[in-house]
Amino acid sequence: MVTDTHVVQFIESIVYAILGLAVFGLAYLIFEKITPFSICKEIEEDQNVALAIMFGSVIIGLAIVIAAAIS
């Protein structure tokens, strides 16, 4: 049987997931604006592995901060 607390927890999870995705999108836009080059072009076309590792590290760090803020 589904209780009210389960429904509330499910809705909170959905809200936090949407909020986390919004923060990730905002971080990507900021990261794209402060760099003097296109991140997508550098990673996809020019095969810039160092940039891909750095960008992945930024995303992982941001995920840790968001997870800590949510819990």
N, C-alpha and C positions, 0 to 999 in steps of 0.2 A: 504494500500500500504506500502510495506517495504521500508524504506529509507536506505541510506548508513550508517547513524548514528546508526540505529538499528542493522545492520549487524556488524558494528565495535564493538558495545557494547556486542553483543552476542559472538563474537570471543574473546574479552577481558575477558568475564566471563569464557569461556572455558579454556583459558590460566591460569587465576588465580586459577581455580579449580584444574587443573593439577599441578600447582606450589604448591598449598596448600597440595595436596595429597603427593607430593614428599617430602615436608618438614615434614609432619607427618610420612612418612616412614623412613626418615633419623633420626628423633627423636626417633622412636621406636628402630631402630638399635643401636643408641647410648645408649639408656636406657637399652637395652638388654646386651650390651657389658660391661657397668659399673657395673652391678649387678653380684654378684658371683653365681647366680642361674638362672635357666630358668623361665622366667616370665610365659610363657604359662603353663608349668608343675605345677607351684605353684598355679596358678589360677584355672586351669581346673581339675587337678587330686587331689591336696591337699586341694582344696576349701579354699584358703587363701583369705578371704574377705577383710582383711585390705590392702593387696597388690592390690587387684582389685580396692578398693576405692582410694588408692594413685595413681595408674596408671591412673585411670579415671580423677582424679584431674589434673594430669600433662597434659593430652590430652586436657581437657577443658581450662586450662590456656594457652596452646600453641595455641588453636583455637582463643582465645581472642586476643592474640598478632598478629597472622596472619591476622585476620579480621581488626585490627587497622592499620596494615601495608598496607593492600590492599586499604582501604578507606582513 
